[in-house]
């Protein structure tokens, strides 16, 4: 969830159309070679926009799949289980803007009467969600959207299992070195890897990044994250369930109806936890983890919790080797994203949910897509409508 959506939930309980690309713009980058590191949302959007312009680019992905923090499981239930990014936090027109054309995507917004619950001191309080902008994909997901609308256009420029470990930008152009010590030459590079990859120097820069950039990377509060999905025999829970400590400056957690909006016969509850709240689950082995979750839910809903348990699955984002966490913390400085976004020497650019110019919002797929758009605008010196 994004920061605004989560805050609204806890408060309850305690851009437009596609843009045209003119001929002049298409010529702007025609002879410029662009390297893109990371095939998550920002990397795919950057490649997609460059393809429309006619620019020469290569999209490097360290793993064997696209999506980054967009990931799904199609075996656990009878609907795509979003293991990472799950909600659309902005108007549906944002999907048209990402795809540069009208899209046919079914969404399930939350009705005003959807139930949200708050548990404190042995008492369960329920209310209606009211006006709530977030929506879920109907029998699809963010990954499904990217696979349908963007992947066909970028797949010929995509290299899987190619981890870029070094960016050399001292001389003319940029040289990218992969884990097999192979060199790839470009005029500019767009870095879209998650912040922990830079902080842990999984991706190195020669010369080192400027002090202001390294300080921004090291000082930015970045949350770890975990999601757990539990199937039950029956449906006994509301749309959202929060607790007294569900939202703090150090992290967030809540339970939610993971099957909501899908045409499903399964009763699947999700646990979403980031920051310090995620740590208490991440430190447990699988058996202790599910026991912890069932122990949290039993005081709220009684023995039907344990008696109705069927199975569960876990996605610990801290353990993903090319991700190493969730997203920029809601408590991060509002100045952080713009510093992280700022390019170096006009040839090393950054895009992602944590690297962008919107200082009032971060952490969502739409932020990553907008950051990619901003980078392409900078590369072309042209404002996209």
LUMTORZA-744118 format. One record per residue (C-alpha): x, y, z. Coordinates in nm, 2 decimals, decimal comma. Layout:
BEGIN
<node><east>X</east><north>Y</north><up>Z</up></node>
...
This chain:
BEGIN
<node><east>0,00</east><north>0,00</north><up>0,00</up></node>
<node><east>0,11</east><north>0,36</north><up>-0,04</up></node>
<node><east>0,16</east><north>0,61</north><up>0,25</up></node>
<node><east>-0,16</east><north>0,80</north><up>0,18</up></node>
<node><east>-0,38</east><north>0,49</north><up>0,16</up></node>
<node><east>-0,24</east><north>0,33</north><up>0,47</up></node>
<node><east>-0,28</east><north>0,65</north><up>0,67</up></node>
<node><east>-0,64</east><north>0,69</north><up>0,56</up></node>
<node><east>-0,72</east><north>0,33</north><up>0,67</up></node>
<node><east>-0,57</east><north>0,39</north><up>1,01</up></node>
<node><east>-0,75</east><north>0,72</north><up>1,03</up></node>
<node><east>-1,08</east><north>0,55</north><up>0,98</up></node>
<node><east>-1,01</east><north>0,32</north><up>1,26</up></node>
<node><east>-0,81</east><north>0,52</north><up>1,52</up></node>
<node><east>-0,25</east><north>1,18</north><up>-1,58</up></node>
<node><east>-0,44</east><north>1,21</north><up>-1,81</up></node>
<node><east>-0,48</east><north>1,05</north><up>-2,15</up></node>
<node><east>-0,20</east><north>0,90</north><up>-2,36</up></node>
<node><east>0,05</east><north>1,14</north><up>-2,52</up></node>
<node><east>0,14</east><north>1,17</north><up>-2,89</up></node>
<node><east>0,51</east><north>1,14</north><up>-3,00</up></node>
<node><east>0,59</east><north>1,38</north><up>-3,28</up></node>
<node><east>0,86</east><north>1,32</north><up>-3,55</up></node>
<node><east>1,10</east><north>1,57</north><up>-3,40</up></node>
<node><east>1,09</east><north>1,40</north><up>-3,06</up></node>
<node><east>1,15</east><north>1,06</north><up>-3,22</up></node>
<node><east>1,47</east><north>1,20</north><up>-3,39</up></node>
<node><east>1,59</east><north>1,34</north><up>-3,06</up></node>
<node><east>1,73</east><north>1,01</north><up>-2,93</up></node>
<node><east>1,75</east><north>0,81</north><up>-3,25</up></node>
<node><east>2,13</east><north>0,78</north><up>-3,24</up></node>
<node><east>2,18</east><north>0,78</north><up>-2,87</up></node>
<node><east>2,24</east><north>0,44</north><up>-2,70</up></node>
<node><east>2,07</east><north>0,40</north><up>-2,36</up></node>
<node><east>2,14</east><north>0,13</north><up>-2,10</up></node>
<node><east>1,87</east><north>0,05</north><up>-1,85</up></node>
<node><east>1,95</east><north>-0,14</north><up>-1,54</up></node>
<node><east>1,66</east><north>-0,33</north><up>-1,39</up></node>
<node><east>1,34</east><north>-0,46</north><up>-1,54</up></node>
<node><east>1,10</east><north>-0,36</north><up>-1,27</up></node>
<node><east>0,82</east><north>-0,11</north><up>-1,32</up></node>
<node><east>1,06</east><north>0,19</north><up>-1,38</up></node>
<node><east>1,29</east><north>0,00</north><up>-1,61</up></node>
<node><east>1,01</east><north>-0,14</north><up>-1,82</up></node>
<node><east>0,84</east><north>0,20</north><up>-1,85</up></node>
<node><east>1,17</east><north>0,36</north><up>-1,95</up></node>
<node><east>1,23</east><north>0,11</north><up>-2,22</up></node>
<node><east>0,87</east><north>0,13</north><up>-2,34</up></node>
<node><east>0,89</east><north>0,51</north><up>-2,38</up></node>
<node><east>1,23</east><north>0,49</north><up>-2,55</up></node>
<node><east>1,09</east><north>0,22</north><up>-2,79</up></node>
<node><east>0,81</east><north>0,46</north><up>-2,89</up></node>
<node><east>1,07</east><north>0,73</north><up>-2,96</up></node>
<node><east>1,28</east><north>0,51</north><up>-3,16</up></node>
<node><east>1,59</east><north>0,52</north><up>-2,93</up></node>
<node><east>1,84</east><north>0,24</north><up>-2,92</up></node>
<node><east>1,84</east><north>0,08</north><up>-2,57</up></node>
<node><east>1,91</east><north>-0,24</north><up>-2,38</up></node>
<node><east>1,73</east><north>-0,34</north><up>-2,07</up></node>
<node><east>1,93</east><north>-0,55</north><up>-1,83</up></node>
<node><east>1,76</east><north>-0,77</north><up>-1,57</up></node>
<node><east>1,97</east><north>-0,96</north><up>-1,31</up></node>
<node><east>1,71</east><north>-1,22</north><up>-1,25</up></node>
<node><east>1,52</east><north>-1,45</north><up>-1,48</up></node>
<node><east>1,19</east><north>-1,26</north><up>-1,47</up></node>
<node><east>1,05</east><north>-0,91</north><up>-1,52</up></node>
<node><east>0,88</east><north>-0,71</north><up>-1,25</up></node>
<node><east>1,12</east><north>-0,65</north><up>-0,97</up></node>
<node><east>0,89</east><north>-0,59</north><up>-0,67</up></node>
<node><east>0,59</east><north>-0,68</north><up>-0,89</up></node>
<node><east>0,56</east><north>-1,05</north><up>-0,86</up></node>
<node><east>0,27</east><north>-1,30</north><up>-0,85</up></node>
<node><east>0,19</east><north>-1,66</north><up>-0,76</up></node>
<node><east>-0,06</east><north>-1,85</north><up>-0,98</up></node>
<node><east>-0,05</east><north>-2,18</north><up>-0,80</up></node>
<node><east>-0,17</east><north>-2,09</north><up>-0,45</up></node>
<node><east>-0,53</east><north>-1,99</north><up>-0,52</up></node>
<node><east>-0,77</east><north>-1,96</north><up>-0,82</up></node>
<node><east>-0,66</east><north>-1,60</north><up>-0,89</up></node>
<node><east>-0,32</east><north>-1,43</north><up>-0,93</up></node>
<node><east>-0,17</east><north>-1,37</north><up>-0,59</up></node>
<node><east>0,02</east><north>-1,04</north><up>-0,58</up></node>
<node><east>0,33</east><north>-1,11</north><up>-0,38</up></node>
<node><east>0,45</east><north>-0,75</north><up>-0,41</up></node>
<node><east>0,28</east><north>-0,44</north><up>-0,54</up></node>
<node><east>-0,09</east><north>-0,51</north><up>-0,54</up></node>
<node><east>-0,31</east><north>-0,19</north><up>-0,54</up></node>
<node><east>-0,36</east><north>0,09</north><up>-0,78</up></node>
<node><east>-0,34</east><north>0,40</north><up>-0,56</up></node>
<node><east>-0,43</east><north>0,66</north><up>-0,82</up></node>
<node><east>-0,70</east><north>0,71</north><up>-1,09</up></node>
<node><east>-0,75</east><north>0,43</north><up>-1,35</up></node>
<node><east>-0,64</east><north>0,68</north><up>-1,62</up></node>
<node><east>-0,29</east><north>0,63</north><up>-1,49</up></node>
<node><east>-0,29</east><north>0,29</north><up>-1,66</up></node>
<node><east>-0,37</east><north>0,45</north><up>-2,00</up></node>
<node><east>-0,09</east><north>0,70</north><up>-1,94</up></node>
<node><east>0,16</east><north>0,42</north><up>-1,87</up></node>
<node><east>0,05</east><north>0,23</north><up>-2,18</up></node>
<node><east>0,02</east><north>0,54</north><up>-2,40</up></node>
<node><east>-0,32</east><north>0,42</north><up>-2,51</up></node>
<node><east>-0,66</east><north>0,32</north><up>-2,37</up></node>
<node><east>-0,64</east><north>-0,01</north><up>-2,19</up></node>
<node><east>-0,90</east><north>-0,27</north><up>-2,11</up></node>
<node><east>-0,83</east><north>-0,36</north><up>-1,75</up></node>
<node><east>-1,09</east><north>-0,46</north><up>-1,50</up></node>
<node><east>-1,05</east><north>-0,30</north><up>-1,16</up></node>
<node><east>-1,24</east><north>-0,36</north><up>-0,84</up></node>
<node><east>-1,27</east><north>-0,04</north><up>-0,63</up></node>
<node><east>-1,37</east><north>-0,07</north><up>-0,27</up></node>
<node><east>-1,74</east><north>0,03</north><up>-0,21</up></node>
<node><east>-1,80</east><north>0,28</north><up>0,07</up></node>
<node><east>-1,97</east><north>0,00</north><up>0,27</up></node>
<node><east>-1,66</east><north>-0,22</north><up>0,27</up></node>
<node><east>-1,59</east><north>-0,33</north><up>0,63</up></node>
<node><east>-1,27</east><north>-0,23</north><up>0,81</up></node>
<node><east>-1,20</east><north>-0,35</north><up>1,16</up></node>
<node><east>-0,98</east><north>-0,23</north><up>1,45</up></node>
<node><east>-0,89</east><north>-0,46</north><up>1,74</up></node>
<node><east>-0,78</east><north>-0,32</north><up>2,08</up></node>
<node><east>-0,78</east><north>-0,45</north><up>2,44</up></node>
<node><east>-1,00</east><north>-0,75</north><up>2,35</up></node>
<node><east>-1,26</east><north>-0,54</north><up>2,16</up></node>
<node><east>-1,33</east><north>-0,55</north><up>1,79</up></node>
<node><east>-1,46</east><north>-0,23</north><up>1,63</up></node>
<node><east>-1,59</east><north>-0,21</north><up>1,28</up></node>
<node><east>-1,67</east><north>0,07</north><up>1,05</up></node>
<node><east>-1,73</east><north>0,14</north><up>0,68</up></node>
<node><east>-1,44</east><north>0,24</north><up>0,46</up></node>
<node><east>-1,61</east><north>0,54</north><up>0,31</up></node>
<node><east>-1,44</east><north>0,72</north><up>0,02</up></node>
<node><east>-1,13</east><north>0,52</north><up>-0,06</up></node>
<node><east>-0,95</east><north>0,56</north><up>-0,39</up></node>
<node><east>-0,74</east><north>0,24</north><up>-0,40</up></node>
<node><east>-0,85</east><north>-0,03</north><up>-0,64</up></node>
<node><east>-0,75</east><north>-0,39</north><up>-0,70</up></node>
<node><east>-0,71</east><north>-0,57</north><up>-1,03</up></node>
<node><east>-0,99</east><north>-0,81</north><up>-1,11</up></node>
<node><east>-0,85</east><north>-1,16</north><up>-1,17</up></node>
<node><east>-0,53</east><north>-0,99</north><up>-1,28</up></node>
<node><east>-0,24</east><north>-0,79</north><up>-1,13</up></node>
<node><east>0,02</east><north>-0,53</north><up>-1,19</up></node>
<node><east>0,23</east><north>-0,80</north><up>-1,34</up></node>
<node><east>-0,05</east><north>-0,90</north><up>-1,58</up></node>
<node><east>-0,09</east><north>-0,54</north><up>-1,69</up></node>
<node><east>0,28</east><north>-0,50</north><up>-1,77</up></node>
<node><east>0,29</east><north>-0,84</north><up>-1,94</up></node>
<node><east>-0,01</east><north>-0,75</north><up>-2,16</up></node>
<node><east>0,07</east><north>-0,39</north><up>-2,25</up></node>
<node><east>0,44</east><north>-0,32</north><up>-2,22</up></node>
<node><east>0,64</east><north>-0,65</north><up>-2,24</up></node>
<node><east>0,55</east><north>-0,72</north><up>-2,61</up></node>
<node><east>0,72</east><north>-0,39</north><up>-2,70</up></node>
<node><east>1,03</east><north>-0,43</north><up>-2,49</up></node>
<node><east>1,11</east><north>-0,80</north><up>-2,49</up></node>
<node><east>1,34</east><north>-0,79</north><up>-2,79</up></node>
<node><east>1,56</east><north>-0,54</north><up>-2,60</up></node>
<node><east>1,56</east><north>-0,73</north><up>-2,27</up></node>
<node><east>1,85</east><north>-0,94</north><up>-2,14</up></node>
<node><east>1,77</east><north>-1,17</north><up>-1,85</up></node>
<node><east>2,02</east><north>-1,32</north><up>-1,60</up></node>
<node><east>2,25</east><north>-1,03</north><up>-1,66</up></node>
<node><east>2,35</east><north>-0,86</north><up>-1,34</up></node>
<node><east>2,52</east><north>-0,52</north><up>-1,40</up></node>
<node><east>2,78</east><north>-0,47</north><up>-1,12</up></node>
<node><east>2,96</east><north>-0,16</north><up>-1,22</up></node>
<node><east>2,88</east><north>0,17</north><up>-1,40</up></node>
<node><east>3,19</east><north>0,35</north><up>-1,53</up></node>
<node><east>3,12</east><north>0,71</north><up>-1,64</up></node>
<node><east>3,45</east><north>0,89</north><up>-1,62</up></node>
<node><east>3,52</east><north>0,90</north><up>-1,99</up></node>
<node><east>3,29</east><north>0,98</north><up>-2,28</up></node>
<node><east>2,98</east><north>0,77</north><up>-2,26</up></node>
<node><east>2,91</east><north>0,50</north><up>-2,00</up></node>
<node><east>3,05</east><north>0,15</north><up>-1,97</up></node>
<node><east>2,84</east><north>-0,11</north><up>-1,79</up></node>
<node><east>3,02</east><north>-0,42</north><up>-1,66</up></node>
<node><east>2,82</east><north>-0,74</north><up>-1,58</up></node>
<node><east>2,89</east><north>-1,02</north><up>-1,33</up></node>
<node><east>3,08</east><north>-1,21</north><up>-1,60</up></node>
<node><east>3,30</east><north>-0,91</north><up>-1,66</up></node>
<node><east>3,15</east><north>-0,84</north><up>-2,00</up></node>
<node><east>3,14</east><north>-0,47</north><up>-2,10</up></node>
<node><east>2,85</east><north>-0,29</north><up>-2,25</up></node>
<node><east>2,89</east><north>0,06</north><up>-2,40</up></node>
<node><east>2,62</east><north>0,33</north><up>-2,40</up></node>
<node><east>2,59</east><north>0,70</north><up>-2,42</up></node>
<node><east>2,37</east><north>0,72</north><up>-2,11</up></node>
<node><east>2,24</east><north>0,48</north><up>-1,84</up></node>
<node><east>1,92</east><north>0,48</north><up>-1,64</up></node>
<node><east>1,96</east><north>0,31</north><up>-1,31</up></node>
<node><east>1,63</east><north>0,16</north><up>-1,17</up></node>
<node><east>1,75</east><north>-0,09</north><up>-0,91</up></node>
<node><east>1,60</east><north>-0,07</north><up>-0,56</up></node>
<node><east>1,78</east><north>0,15</north><up>-0,31</up></node>
<node><east>1,94</east><north>-0,13</north><up>-0,10</up></node>
<node><east>2,13</east><north>-0,25</north><up>-0,41</up></node>
<node><east>2,31</east><north>0,08</north><up>-0,42</up></node>
<node><east>2,35</east><north>0,11</north><up>-0,05</up></node>
<node><east>2,50</east><north>-0,23</north><up>-0,02</up></node>
<node><east>2,72</east><north>-0,16</north><up>-0,33</up></node>
<node><east>2,59</east><north>-0,45</north><up>-0,53</up></node>
<node><east>2,61</east><north>-0,19</north><up>-0,81</up></node>
<node><east>2,93</east><north>0,02</north><up>-0,80</up></node>
<node><east>3,02</east><north>0,34</north><up>-0,97</up></node>
<node><east>3,35</east><north>0,47</north><up>-1,12</up></node>
<node><east>3,41</east><north>0,73</north><up>-1,02</up></node>
<node><east>3,21</east><north>0,71</north><up>-0,70</up></node>
<node><east>2,89</east><north>0,90</north><up>-0,70</up></node>
<node><east>2,90</east><north>1,26</north><up>-0,57</up></node>
<node><east>2,88</east><north>1,30</north><up>-0,19</up></node>
<node><east>2,53</east><north>1,44</north><up>-0,20</up></node>
<node><east>2,41</east><north>1,14</north><up>-0,39</up></node>
<node><east>2,58</east><north>0,89</north><up>-0,16</up></node>
<node><east>2,45</east><north>1,07</north><up>0,14</up></node>
<node><east>2,10</east><north>1,06</north><up>0,01</up></node>
<node><east>2,13</east><north>0,68</north><up>-0,06</up></node>
<node><east>2,28</east><north>0,60</north><up>0,28</up></node>
<node><east>2,05</east><north>0,83</north><up>0,48</up></node>
<node><east>1,72</east><north>0,74</north><up>0,31</up></node>
<node><east>1,49</east><north>0,53</north><up>0,53</up></node>
<node><east>1,41</east><north>0,22</north><up>0,33</up></node>
<node><east>1,17</east><north>-0,04</north><up>0,47</up></node>
<node><east>1,21</east><north>-0,42</north><up>0,45</up></node>
<node><east>0,89</east><north>-0,60</north><up>0,38</up></node>
<node><east>0,70</east><north>-0,93</north><up>0,40</up></node>
<node><east>0,37</east><north>-1,06</north><up>0,28</up></node>
<node><east>0,20</east><north>-1,38</north><up>0,40</up></node>
<node><east>-0,11</east><north>-1,53</north><up>0,25</up></node>
<node><east>-0,33</east><north>-1,77</north><up>0,45</up></node>
<node><east>-0,61</east><north>-1,98</north><up>0,31</up></node>
<node><east>-0,90</east><north>-2,06</north><up>0,55</up></node>
<node><east>-1,20</east><north>-2,29</north><up>0,51</up></node>
<node><east>-1,44</east><north>-2,01</north><up>0,57</up></node>
<node><east>-1,46</east><north>-1,63</north><up>0,53</up></node>
<node><east>-1,48</east><north>-1,47</north><up>0,88</up></node>
<node><east>-1,27</east><north>-1,15</north><up>0,84</up></node>
<node><east>-1,34</east><north>-0,80</north><up>0,71</up></node>
<node><east>-1,18</east><north>-0,62</north><up>0,41</up></node>
<node><east>-0,91</east><north>-0,47</north><up>0,64</up></node>
<node><east>-0,81</east><north>-0,55</north><up>1,00</up></node>
<node><east>-0,57</east><north>-0,32</north><up>1,19</up></node>
<node><east>-0,44</east><north>-0,31</north><up>1,55</up></node>
<node><east>-0,33</east><north>-0,04</north><up>1,79</up></node>
<node><east>0,03</east><north>-0,05</north><up>1,66</up></node>
<node><east>-0,05</east><north>-0,10</north><up>1,29</up></node>
<node><east>0,10</east><north>0,23</north><up>1,19</up></node>
<node><east>0,41</east><north>0,39</north><up>1,34</up></node>
<node><east>0,70</east><north>0,59</north><up>1,21</up></node>
<node><east>0,90</east><north>0,27</north><up>1,21</up></node>
<node><east>0,67</east><north>0,05</north><up>1,01</up></node>
<node><east>0,32</east><north>-0,07</north><up>0,93</up></node>
<node><east>0,12</east><north>-0,39</north><up>0,92</up></node>
<node><east>-0,24</east><north>-0,50</north><up>0,86</up></node>
<node><east>-0,44</east><north>-0,80</north><up>0,75</up></node>
<node><east>-0,67</east><north>-0,78</north><up>0,45</up></node>
<node><east>-0,90</east><north>-0,98</north><up>0,23</up></node>
<node><east>-0,66</east><north>-1,09</north><up>-0,05</up></node>
<node><east>-0,94</east><north>-1,25</north><up>-0,26</up></node>
<node><east>-1,14</east><north>-0,93</north><up>-0,27</up></node>
<node><east>-1,22</east><north>-0,83</north><up>-0,63</up></node>
<node><east>-1,14</east><north>-1,16</north><up>-0,77</up></node>
<node><east>-1,39</east><north>-1,42</north><up>-0,89</up></node>
<node><east>-1,27</east><north>-1,67</north><up>-0,64</up></node>
<node><east>-1,40</east><north>-1,96</north><up>-0,44</up></node>
<node><east>-1,11</east><north>-1,94</north><up>-0,20</up></node>
<node><east>-1,09</east><north>-1,76</north><up>0,13</up></node>
<node><east>-0,75</east><north>-1,60</north><up>0,14</up></node>
<node><east>-0,63</east><north>-1,35</north><up>0,40</up></node>
<node><east>-0,32</east><north>-1,15</north><up>0,35</up></node>
<node><east>-0,07</east><north>-1,00</north><up>0,59</up></node>
<node><east>0,12</east><north>-0,69</north><up>0,48</up></node>
<node><east>0,41</east><north>-0,58</north><up>0,69</up></node>
<node><east>0,69</east><north>-0,33</north><up>0,63</up></node>
<node><east>0,97</east><north>-0,17</north><up>0,84</up></node>
<node><east>1,01</east><north>-0,28</north><up>1,20</up></node>
<node><east>0,68</east><north>-0,45</north><up>1,19</up></node>
<node><east>0,81</east><north>-0,68</north><up>0,92</up></node>
<node><east>1,11</east><north>-0,78</north><up>1,13</up></node>
<node><east>0,91</east><north>-0,97</north><up>1,39</up></node>
<node><east>0,78</east><north>-1,20</north><up>1,12</up></node>
<node><east>1,10</east><north>-1,22</north><up>0,91</up></node>
<node><east>1,30</east><north>-1,34</north><up>1,21</up></node>
<node><east>1,08</east><north>-1,66</north><up>1,24</up></node>
<node><east>1,11</east><north>-1,99</north><up>1,07</up></node>
<node><east>0,80</east><north>-2,10</north><up>0,87</up></node>
<node><east>0,64</east><north>-2,30</north><up>1,15</up></node>
<node><east>0,68</east><north>-2,03</north><up>1,41</up></node>
<node><east>0,57</east><north>-1,76</north><up>1,16</up></node>
<node><east>0,23</east><north>-1,92</north><up>1,09</up></node>
<node><east>0,18</east><north>-1,99</north><up>1,46</up></node>
<node><east>0,25</east><north>-1,62</north><up>1,53</up></node>
<node><east>0,00</east><north>-1,52</north><up>1,28</up></node>
<node><east>-0,27</east><north>-1,76</north><up>1,40</up></node>
<node><east>-0,20</east><north>-1,65</north><up>1,76</up></node>
<node><east>-0,26</east><north>-1,28</north><up>1,66</up></node>
<node><east>-0,59</east><north>-1,36</north><up>1,49</up></node>
<node><east>-0,73</east><north>-1,61</north><up>1,74</up></node>
<node><east>-0,81</east><north>-1,34</north><up>2,01</up></node>
<node><east>-1,00</east><north>-1,15</north><up>1,74</up></node>
<node><east>-1,19</east><north>-1,43</north><up>1,58</up></node>
<node><east>-1,17</east><north>-1,73</north><up>1,81</up></node>
<node><east>-1,09</east><north>-2,09</north><up>1,74</up></node>
<node><east>-1,22</east><north>-2,08</north><up>1,39</up></node>
<node><east>-0,89</east><north>-1,93</north><up>1,30</up></node>
<node><east>-0,68</east><north>-2,24</north><up>1,38</up></node>
<node><east>-0,96</east><north>-2,48</north><up>1,30</up></node>
<node><east>-1,01</east><north>-2,32</north><up>0,96</up></node>
<node><east>-0,65</east><north>-2,29</north><up>0,86</up></node>
<node><east>-0,57</east><north>-2,47</north><up>0,53</up></node>
<node><east>-0,23</east><north>-2,35</north><up>0,41</up></node>
<node><east>-0,01</east><north>-2,04</north><up>0,36</up></node>
<node><east>0,27</east><north>-1,90</north><up>0,15</up></node>
<node><east>0,53</east><north>-1,63</north><up>0,23</up></node>
<node><east>0,71</east><north>-1,37</north><up>0,03</up></node>
<node><east>1,00</east><north>-1,21</north><up>0,23</up></node>
<node><east>1,13</east><north>-0,92</north><up>0,02</up></node>
<node><east>1,44</east><north>-0,88</north><up>0,22</up></node>
<node><east>1,56</east><north>-1,22</north><up>0,09</up></node>
<node><east>1,52</east><north>-1,14</north><up>-0,27</up></node>
<node><east>1,88</east><north>-1,10</north><up>-0,38</up></node>
<node><east>1,82</east><north>-0,83</north><up>-0,64</up></node>
<node><east>1,56</east><north>-0,64</north><up>-0,44</up></node>
<node><east>1,66</east><north>-0,66</north><up>-0,07</up></node>
<node><east>1,35</east><north>-0,48</north><up>0,07</up></node>
<node><east>1,02</east><north>-0,32</north><up>0,01</up></node>
<node><east>1,02</east><north>0,05</north><up>-0,06</up></node>
<node><east>1,11</east><north>0,40</north><up>0,07</up></node>
<node><east>0,97</east><north>0,44</north><up>0,42</up></node>
<node><east>0,67</east><north>0,66</north><up>0,47</up></node>
<node><east>0,87</east><north>0,84</north><up>0,74</up></node>
<node><east>1,15</east><north>0,93</north><up>0,49</up></node>
<node><east>1,24</east><north>1,29</north><up>0,44</up></node>
<node><east>1,02</east><north>1,45</north><up>0,16</up></node>
<node><east>1,34</east><north>1,59</north><up>0,01</up></node>
<node><east>1,49</east><north>1,24</north><up>-0,04</up></node>
<node><east>1,32</east><north>1,13</north><up>-0,37</up></node>
<node><east>1,43</east><north>1,44</north><up>-0,56</up></node>
<node><east>1,79</east><north>1,41</north><up>-0,45</up></node>
<node><east>1,79</east><north>1,04</north><up>-0,54</up></node>
<node><east>1,64</east><north>1,13</north><up>-0,88</up></node>
<node><east>1,89</east><north>1,39</north><up>-0,97</up></node>
<node><east>2,12</east><north>1,27</north><up>-1,26</up></node>
<node><east>2,50</east><north>1,27</north><up>-1,25</up></node>
<node><east>2,69</east><north>1,44</north><up>-1,53</up></node>
<node><east>2,39</east><north>1,43</north><up>-1,75</up></node>
<node><east>2,46</east><north>1,06</north><up>-1,83</up></node>
<node><east>2,38</east><north>0,86</north><up>-1,52</up></node>
<node><east>2,00</east><north>0,89</north><up>-1,46</up></node>
<node><east>1,79</east><north>0,73</north><up>-1,18</up></node>
<node><east>1,42</east><north>0,62</north><up>-1,19</up></node>
<node><east>1,20</east><north>0,42</north><up>-0,95</up></node>
<node><east>0,95</east><north>0,45</north><up>-0,67</up></node>
<node><east>1,23</east><north>0,61</north><up>-0,45</up></node>
<node><east>1,39</east><north>0,82</north><up>-0,73</up></node>
<node><east>1,15</east><north>1,08</north><up>-0,86</up></node>
<node><east>1,05</east><north>1,45</north><up>-0,83</up></node>
<node><east>0,71</east><north>1,42</north><up>-0,65</up></node>
<node><east>0,81</east><north>1,51</north><up>-0,30</up></node>
<node><east>0,47</east><north>1,44</north><up>-0,16</up></node>
<node><east>0,43</east><north>1,08</north><up>-0,25</up></node>
<node><east>0,64</east><north>0,77</north><up>-0,31</up></node>
<node><east>0,64</east><north>0,39</north><up>-0,27</up></node>
<node><east>0,40</east><north>0,30</north><up>-0,55</up></node>
<node><east>0,41</east><north>0,15</north><up>-0,90</up></node>
<node><east>0,27</east><north>0,48</north><up>-1,04</up></node>
<node><east>0,56</east><north>0,67</north><up>-0,88</up></node>
<node><east>0,81</east><north>0,44</north><up>-1,06</up></node>
<node><east>0,62</east><north>0,49</north><up>-1,39</up></node>
<node><east>0,62</east><north>0,87</north><up>-1,35</up></node>
<node><east>0,99</east><north>0,87</north><up>-1,26</up></node>
<node><east>1,06</east><north>0,68</north><up>-1,59</up></node>
<node><east>0,85</east><north>0,94</north><up>-1,77</up></node>
<node><east>1,05</east><north>1,22</north><up>-1,61</up></node>
<node><east>1,38</east><north>1,06</north><up>-1,71</up></node>
<node><east>1,27</east><north>1,03</north><up>-2,08</up></node>
<node><east>1,16</east><north>1,40</north><up>-2,06</up></node>
<node><east>1,51</east><north>1,49</north><up>-1,94</up></node>
<node><east>1,68</east><north>1,28</north><up>-2,21</up></node>
<node><east>1,47</east><north>1,44</north><up>-2,49</up></node>
<node><east>1,44</east><north>1,79</north><up>-2,34</up></node>
<node><east>1,07</east><north>1,76</north><up>-2,42</up></node>
<node><east>0,77</east><north>1,77</north><up>-2,19</up></node>
<node><east>0,54</east><north>1,48</north><up>-2,25</up></node>
<node><east>0,18</east><north>1,58</north><up>-2,22</up></node>
